[in-house]
Amino acid sequence: NYVSDWWEEYVYLRSRGPLMVNSNYYVMDFLYVTPTPVQAARAGNLVYAMLLYRRKLIREEIKPNTIPSSCIPLCAVQWERLFNTTRIPGVGLDRIQHLRDSQHIAVYHAGRFFRVWLYHKGRLLQPRELQAQFQSILDNLTPPLPGEEKLPVLTAAERDPWARARQAYFQSGTNQQSLNVVEKAAFFVTLDTSEQGLQGPNPGQALDAYAKSLLHGRCCDRWYDKSFTLIVYRNGKSGMNAEHSWADAPVVGHLWEYTLATDSFQLGYDADGNCKGDIESGIPPPQRLQWEIPPECQQVILHSFSVAQRLAKDIDFYIFPFKEFGKGQIKKCRCSPDSFIQLALQLAHFQDKKKFCLTYEASMTRLFREGRTETVRSCTIESCNFVRAMVDPTQNIGTRLRLFRVAAEKHQNLYRQAMTGDGIDRHLFCLYVVSRYLCLDSPFLREVLSEPWRLSTSQTPIQQLELFDLKNHPDYISCGGGFGPVDDNGYGVSYIILGEDLINFHVSCKFSSPETDAHRFGSHIQQAMRDLLALFQLDKSSPGGGGSGSSK
């Protein structure tokens, strides 16, 4: 595979726009269950579970992924930089700093930074001991230092101002020492002061707010440069925000599945919601980090904050569990669930905007060494023919079904080609890089690579189903994750297929676009899913009619 180093550099590290919303993505906690309402306890178990995963990774005890129902392994190189990794800003070009080991984590709470040591007398701190560390931070009422509270927003906004500020104000003395603690941490933890999840009088709105919180928070309470930030809320809910340059979402998803399963099924909590186990005396308390941020740097921080806030306020989210049917019913249609959902998205988009658009679906290329992703162009001539038949009242079910089969087969072939190195987009991208290097102007490549992806989609795979018991504990499964819209006038759609009867959708767009509305598009997705199933006239009476679909 010849793409990955160029892809990392030109798509990620040379990008000068904000990481927040545009590049970073999030993963959610369990939807219907919060294992403990005690914030420090939840943080203790989750951090401990992540450290167990890191230990397994160091010992090479994590079984490599394979292609489903086969023994063909997938490249595991992306796991190398999961921990102890930070994206370092530079003017014009960032770089990724990865350390072999890190003995601490950096914690942010109520505008202050802390270092928490992970080892004592050569052993890992146990969950109860980590809980005590986090509780000590929550009980610490000292105010933030000047400039400290909004300092993380430098990582949220444009890269060059952050690179220049880092060079000017963080290269010596106290600031350099404290920044080193953050950048060399195993990972970043935010003890969030808000409560999130499926709660309150309008749980649907609460779920949308939860997604926005994970994606951008208050703009200044996540360290967007870290490989990932673990976020634990005041009511015990949690989630992650991950940086995208070092690896793709399945790597973070694999860690998160292990973390949630270990937290709930292995470690657990006592009757009061605290971590189990004892605390050894003599463990040093968390160390408050010190900063001396001059007024000039505080001005850069405030400017970055205004940029980030504008971006965050513009993001519209609609998260909904689609419960009417799932993979089980789709398989009865003798169709790939992914193709079914992609065709439903094509129909929904046409109903939403009355036009077709260039559609991006991410496919992995990890059959190749260091492979990352390839694009499946899900909007095809075949899918357009099918959608036109669906909206044409003169077409009968037989015609629509035949066109559906043709479109679904085309999609599956495109996906297969993308996985096996026969996709087109990464090849075009590399040709473009070479053309720029040779100073050759290619109008064709320039046009192809500037076309906007108005619909960007991705499936979140469940990789370790054996860790969960969907039959006896159906609520103990992650709600999936999502990302911001790739285009100002487009949609981002992430979906996760859970068990046989549930599909969760995460839809994002921008309020400022006159063309998009996340809730409107979500309603069209739900109706399109019903309309597609109705074609097959299965024994189970398919729900019909309009309406906004499944309630949250």
C-alpha positions in Angstrom: 0.0 0.0 0.0 1.6 3.2 -1.2 -1.1 5.7 0.0 -0.9 5.9 3.8 2.0 8.2 4.4 0.8 10.7 1.8 -2.8 10.4 3.1 -1.6 11.1 6.7 0.4 14.1 5.7 -1.7 15.8 3.0 -5.2 15.1 4.3 -4.6 15.4 8.0 -1.3 17.0 9.0 -1.2 19.7 6.4 -4.8 20.6 7.0 -4.9 24.1 8.6 -8.6 24.2 9.7 -9.9 23.4 13.2 -9.7 19.8 14.3 -12.8 20.2 16.4 -15.9 19.3 14.4 -14.0 19.1 11.1 -11.7 16.2 11.8 -12.2 14.7 15.3 -15.1 12.4 16.0 -16.8 10.9 19.1 -18.1 7.7 20.6 -21.0 7.4 23.0 -21.6 5.4 26.2 -24.4 2.9 26.8 -27.7 4.6 25.8 -30.1 3.2 28.4 -27.7 2.3 31.3 -25.3 4.3 33.4 -23.3 1.7 35.6 -22.8 4.2 38.4 -23.9 7.8 39.0 -20.6 8.5 40.9 -18.4 10.5 38.5 -15.1 9.7 40.1 -15.9 6.0 40.3 -16.9 5.8 36.7 -13.6 7.6 35.7 -11.7 5.2 38.0 -13.1 2.0 36.3 -12.9 3.4 32.8 -9.3 4.6 33.2 -8.3 1.3 34.8 -9.9 -0.7 32.0 -8.1 1.4 29.4 -4.8 0.7 31.2 -5.5 -3.0 31.1 -6.0 -2.7 27.4 -2.8 -0.8 27.0 -1.0 -3.5 28.9 -2.4 -6.2 26.6 -1.4 -4.1 23.6 2.2 -3.8 24.9 2.3 -7.5 25.5 0.9 -8.1 22.0 -2.1 -10.1 23.5 -4.8 -8.4 21.5 -6.0 -10.7 18.8 -5.8 -9.0 15.4 -9.1 -8.3 13.6 -10.0 -10.6 10.7 -12.5 -10.3 7.8 -15.8 -11.3 9.4 -16.4 -15.1 9.3 -12.9 -15.8 7.9 -9.4 -16.2 9.2 -7.9 -13.5 6.9 -6.1 -11.0 9.2 -6.3 -7.2 8.8 -3.3 -5.0 9.4 -3.0 -4.0 13.0 -0.4 -1.2 12.7 -2.9 1.5 13.5 -3.0 0.2 17.1 0.6 1.3 17.7 -0.2 4.9 18.3 -3.4 4.5 20.3 -1.8 5.6 23.6 0.9 8.1 24.5 0.3 10.0 21.3 -0.3 13.7 20.5 -0.6 15.7 17.4 1.9 18.6 17.7 1.0 21.8 15.8 3.5 23.3 13.3 3.2 26.2 10.9 2.1 24.7 7.6 2.5 21.1 8.8 1.8 19.2 12.1 3.6 16.1 13.3 2.6 13.1 15.4 4.5 12.5 18.6 4.3 9.0 19.9 6.1 7.8 23.1 6.9 4.2 24.0 5.4 4.6 27.4 3.8 7.2 29.7 3.4 6.9 33.5 0.6 9.5 33.9 -2.6 10.9 32.5 -3.5 14.6 32.2 -6.9 15.6 33.7 -9.0 18.7 33.1 -11.7 19.8 35.5 -13.5 23.2 35.9 -10.7 25.1 34.1 -7.8 23.5 35.9 -5.2 20.9 34.8 -3.8 18.1 36.9 -1.3 15.2 36.5 -2.4 11.8 37.9 0.3 9.2 38.3 -0.8 5.7 37.1 1.7 3.6 39.0 2.7 3.2 42.7 5.6 1.0 43.8 5.8 -0.5 40.3 2.1 -1.5 40.0 -0.9 0.0 38.4 -3.2 2.0 40.6 -6.4 0.0 41.2 -9.9 1.3 40.3 -10.6 2.4 43.9 -7.3 4.2 44.1 -7.9 6.0 40.8 -11.4 7.0 42.1 -9.8 8.6 45.1 -7.4 10.6 42.8 -10.3 11.8 40.7 -12.4 12.6 43.8 -9.5 14.7 45.1 -9.6 16.7 41.9 -13.4 17.2 42.1 -13.0 18.4 45.7 -10.2 20.8 44.8 -11.9 24.3 44.7 -8.9 26.4 43.7 -9.7 28.7 40.8 -8.1 28.5 37.3 -4.9 30.6 36.8 -5.1 33.5 34.3 -5.6 32.0 30.8 -5.8 28.4 32.1 -9.5 27.8 31.8 -9.8 28.3 28.0 -6.2 27.1 27.2 -7.4 23.9 25.5 -9.3 25.9 22.9 -5.9 26.5 21.2 -6.2 22.8 20.1 -9.8 23.3 18.8 -9.3 26.2 16.4 -7.0 26.9 13.4 -3.6 25.1 13.5 -1.2 27.9 12.5 -2.2 30.4 15.4 -1.8 27.5 17.8 1.6 26.5 16.3 2.8 30.1 16.6 1.5 30.5 20.2 3.1 27.2 21.2 6.4 28.4 19.8 6.2 31.8 21.4 4.8 31.0 24.9 5.3 27.3 25.7 9.0 26.6 24.9 10.5 27.4 28.3 9.9 27.4 32.0 6.6 26.5 33.7 4.6 26.6 30.6 6.8 24.1 28.8 6.8 21.8 31.8 3.1 21.8 32.1 2.5 21.4 28.3 4.9 18.5 28.4 2.8 16.8 31.0 -0.3 17.1 28.8 1.4 16.2 25.5 3.3 13.2 27.0 0.3 11.8 28.9 -1.0 8.3 28.1 -4.3 10.1 27.3 -6.4 13.1 28.3 -9.3 12.9 30.7 -12.0 15.6 31.1 -14.1 15.4 34.3 -17.0 17.4 32.8 -19.1 19.7 34.9 -22.3 19.0 32.9 -24.7 16.0 33.0 -25.5 14.2 29.7 -27.4 11.2 28.3 -30.9 10.1 27.8 -32.5 12.3 30.5 -35.0 15.1 31.3 -38.5 15.9 29.9 -37.3 15.7 26.3 -34.9 12.7 26.0 -34.6 13.2 22.2 -33.2 16.7 22.6 -31.0 15.4 25.4 -29.4 12.8 23.1 -28.7 15.5 20.5 -27.1 17.7 23.2 -25.0 14.7 24.4 -23.6 14.2 20.8 -22.7 17.9 20.6 -21.1 17.8 24.0 -18.9 14.9 22.9 -18.0 16.5 19.6 -17.2 20.0 20.8 -18.1 20.4 24.5 -17.6 24.0 25.5 -14.8 24.2 22.9 -12.2 24.6 25.7 -12.6 21.4 27.8 -11.1 18.8 25.5 -7.5 18.5 24.3 -8.2 17.9 20.7 -4.6 17.1 19.8 -4.4 14.0 22.1 -5.0 10.7 20.4 -8.2 10.6 22.4 -9.9 12.4 25.3 -11.9 10.4 27.8 -14.9 12.4 28.9 -16.7 11.5 32.2 -19.8 13.6 33.1 -21.1 14.6 36.5 -23.9 12.0 36.4 -21.5 9.1 35.5 -22.2 9.2 31.7 -19.1 9.0 29.5 -17.7 9.1 26.0 -14.7 9.8 24.0 -13.4 12.4 21.5 -10.7 11.1 19.2 -8.2 12.8 16.9 -8.2 11.3 13.4 -4.7 11.6 11.9 -3.1 8.7 13.7 -5.7 6.1 13.0 -9.3 5.4 11.9 -12.4 4.9 14.0 -12.4 1.1 14.3 -9.2 1.3 16.5 -10.9 3.6 19.0 -14.1 1.6 18.7 -12.2 -1.6 19.6 -10.7 0.1 22.7 -14.1 1.5 23.7 -15.8 -1.9 23.4 -13.2 -3.5 25.7 -13.4 -0.6 28.1 -17.2 -0.6 28.4 -17.4 -4.4 28.8 -14.6 -4.5 31.4 -16.1 -1.6 33.3 -19.5 -3.2 33.6 -19.0 -7.0 33.5 -15.5 -7.5 35.0 -14.8 -4.6 37.5 -18.3 -3.5 38.6 -19.2 -1.2 41.5 -20.3 -1.7 45.1 -23.8 -1.0 46.4 -23.0 2.7 46.8 -21.7 3.0 43.2 -18.0 3.2 44.2 -15.2 1.2 42.6 -14.5 -2.1 44.4 -11.2 -2.8 46.3 -9.0 -1.0 48.8 -6.7 2.0 48.8 -3.1 1.7 49.8 -1.8 4.6 51.9 1.1 6.8 50.7 -0.1 7.2 47.1 0.8 10.8 46.1 -2.2 13.1 45.3 -2.8 14.6 41.9 -0.4 17.4 41.0 -1.9 20.7 39.9 -0.2 22.0 36.8 1.0 25.6 36.8 0.9 28.1 34.0 2.2 31.6 33.4 0.2 32.7 30.4 1.0 36.3 29.3 -1.7 38.8 28.2 -0.6 38.4 24.5 -1.2 34.7 24.6 -4.5 35.2 26.4 -5.6 37.3 23.4 -4.7 34.4 21.0 -6.8 32.1 23.3 -9.8 34.4 23.2 -9.6 34.7 19.4 -9.4 30.9 19.1 -12.4 30.7 21.5 -14.5 32.9 19.3 -13.6 30.9 16.1 -14.3 27.6 17.9 -17.6 28.8 19.4 -18.9 30.0 16.0 -18.1 26.6 14.6 -19.7 24.7 17.5 -22.9 26.7 17.6 -23.5 26.0 13.9 -23.6 22.2 14.3 -27.0 20.5 14.2 -27.4 16.9 15.4 -30.1 14.3 15.3 -29.4 11.0 17.1 -32.1 8.4 16.9 -32.4 4.7 17.6 -34.3 3.0 14.7 -36.2 0.2 16.5 -38.8 -0.9 13.9 -36.5 -3.5 12.4 -32.8 -4.3 12.0 -30.3 -6.7 10.5 -32.6 -9.7 11.1 -35.4 -8.4 8.8 -33.0 -7.0 6.2 -31.3 -10.4 5.9 -34.7 -12.0 5.1 -34.7 -9.7 2.1 -31.5 -11.5 1.0 -29.6 -8.2 1.0 -26.4 -6.9 2.7 -27.5 -4.7 5.6 -25.0 -2.0 4.6 -26.3 -1.9 1.0 -29.8 -1.7 2.3 -29.0 1.3 4.6 -27.0 3.0 1.9 -29.9 2.8 -0.6 -32.2 4.0 2.1 -29.9 7.0 2.6 -30.0 7.7 -1.2 -33.8 7.7 -1.2 -33.9 9.8 2.0 -31.5 12.4 0.5 -33.6 12.7 -2.7 -36.7 13.1 -0.6 -34.9 15.7 1.5 -33.3 17.8 -1.2 -35.0 16.7 -4.4 -31.6 16.0 -6.0 -28.8 13.5 -6.0 -25.3 14.2 -4.6 -21.8 12.8 -4.5 -21.8 10.4 -1.6 -18.8 9.2 0.4 -18.9 5.9 2.3 -15.7 4.9 4.2 -14.4 1.4 3.5 -11.2 0.0 5.2 -8.2 -1.2 3.2 -6.5 -3.0 6.0 -6.1 -6.1 3.9 -3.0 -4.2 2.8 -0.1 -3.4 5.1 -0.6 0.0 6.7 -3.9 0.4 4.8 -6.4 2.9 6.0 -9.5 3.7 4.0 -10.9 3.9 0.5 -14.1 5.7 -0.7 -17.2 3.8 -1.8 -19.1 6.2 -4.1 -22.5 5.1 -3.0 -24.5 7.3 -5.3 -24.4 5.4 -8.6 -26.4 5.4 -11.8 -28.0 2.2 -10.5 -29.0 3.7 -7.2 -30.4 6.8 -9.0 -32.5 4.6 -11.2 -33.9 2.8 -8.1 -34.7 6.1 -6.3 -36.4 7.6 -9.4 -38.6 4.4 -9.5 -39.4 4.8 -5.8 -40.7 8.4 -6.3 -42.5 7.7 -9.5 -46.1 6.7 -8.7 -46.5 4.9 -12.1 -43.8 2.3 -11.2 -45.0 -1.0 -9.7 -43.4 -3.0 -6.9 -41.9 -5.5 -9.3 -39.9 -2.8 -11.2 -38.8 -1.1 -8.0 -37.6 -4.5 -6.5 -35.7 -5.4 -9.6 -33.9 -2.0 -9.7 -33.2 -2.3 -5.9 -31.5 -5.6 -6.5 -29.4 -4.2 -9.3 -28.4 -1.1 -7.2 -27.6 -3.3 -4.1 -25.4 -5.6 -6.1 -23.6 -2.6 -7.6 -23.0 -1.2 -4.1 -21.6 -4.5 -2.9 -19.3 -4.8 -5.8 -18.0 -1.2 -5.2 -17.4 -2.0 -1.5 -15.6 -5.2 -2.4 -13.4 -3.3 -5.0 -12.6 -0.6 -2.4 -11.5 -3.2 0.2 -9.3 -5.0 -2.3 -7.4 -2.1 -3.7 -9.6 -1.5 -6.8 -11.2 1.7 -5.6 -10.5 4.9 -7.5 -10.3 7.7 -5.0 -7.0 7.0 -3.3 -5.3 6.4 -6.7 -6.6 9.7 -7.9 -5.4 11.4 -4.7 -1.9 10.0 -5.2 -1.9 11.0 -8.8 -2.8 14.5 -7.6 0.1 14.6 -5.1 2.6 13.5 -7.8 1.2 16.1 -10.3 1.7 18.8 -7.7 5.3 17.5 -7.0 6.1 17.6 -10.7 4.4 21.0 -11.1 2.0 19.6 -13.7 -1.4 21.1 -13.9 -4.2 18.6 -14.4 -7.6 20.2 -14.8 -9.2 16.7 -14.5 -7.6 15.9 -11.1 -8.2 19.4 -9.9 -11.9 19.1 -10.7 -12.3 15.6 -9.3 -10.6 16.4 -6.0 -12.6 19.7 -5.5 -16.1 18.2 -5.9 -17.9 18.4 -2.6 -19.1 15.3 -0.7 -22.6 16.5 0.2 -23.4 13.2 1.9 -20.6 11.6 4.0 -21.4 8.3 5.6 -19.8 5.7 7.7 -20.8 2.5 9.5 -19.4 1.9 13.0 -18.6 -1.9 13.2 -19.1 -3.9 16.4 -15.8 -5.9 16.5 -16.0 -7.9 19.7 -19.6 -9.1 20.0 -18.4 -11.8 22.4 -17.7 -9.2 25.1 -21.4 -8.4 25.2 -24.5 -10.4 26.0 -27.2 -8.8 23.8 -29.7 -11.4 24.8 -29.6 -11.0 28.5 -28.2 -7.4 28.6 -29.5 -5.8 25.5 -29.0 -2.3 26.9 -25.3 -2.9 27.6 -24.0 -1.9 24.2 -22.5 1.4 22.9 -24.8 3.8 21.0 -22.0 4.2 18.4 -20.4 7.4 17.4 -20.5 10.2 14.9 -18.8 13.1 13.2 -19.5 16.6 11.9 -20.6 17.4 8.4 -17.8 17.3 5.8 -19.5 20.0 3.6 -21.1 23.3 4.7 -24.3 22.3 2.8 -24.1 18.6 3.4 -24.9 15.9 5.9 -22.7 13.5 8.0 -24.3 10.2 8.7 -22.9 7.5 11.0 -24.8 4.3 11.8 -24.2 1.3 14.0 -26.1 -2.0 13.5 -26.8 -3.5 17.0 -28.0 -7.1 17.3 -30.9 -8.2 15.1 -33.4 -5.4 15.7 -31.7 -2.1 16.3 -29.8 0.5 14.1 -28.6 3.7 15.7 -28.2 6.8 13.4 -26.1 9.9 14.1 -27.0 12.7 11.6 -25.1 16.0 11.5 -25.3 19.2 9.4 -24.9 23.0 9.8 -27.7 25.4 11.0 -26.2 28.0 8.7 -27.0 26.0 5.5 -30.4 26.8 3.9 -30.4 23.3 2.4 -30.0 21.1 5.5 -31.9 20.1 8.6 -30.8 17.2 10.6 -34.2 16.3 12.1 -35.9 16.6 8.7 -33.3 14.3 7.1 -33.6 11.9 10.0 -37.3 11.6 9.4 -36.7 10.9 5.7 -34.2 8.2 6.7 -36.8 6.5 8.9 -39.4 6.7 6.2 -37.0 5.4 3.5 -36.1 2.4 5.7 -39.8 1.5 6.0 -40.4 2.1 2.3 -37.5 -0.3 1.4 -38.7 -3.0 3.7 -42.3 -2.7 2.4 -41.0 -3.7 -1.1 -40.3 -7.2 0.1 -43.8 -7.8 1.6 -42.4 -10.0 4.3 -44.6 -12.1 6.6 -44.1 -9.6 9.4 -46.5 -6.7 8.5 -44.2 -3.8 7.6 -45.1 -0.5 9.2 -46.5 2.0 6.8 -47.7 5.6 6.8 -45.9 8.7 7.5 -44.8 10.3 10.8 -41.4 10.8 12.2 -40.7 7.2 13.1 -39.3 5.6 16.2 -39.5 7.7 19.4 -36.4 7.9 21.5 
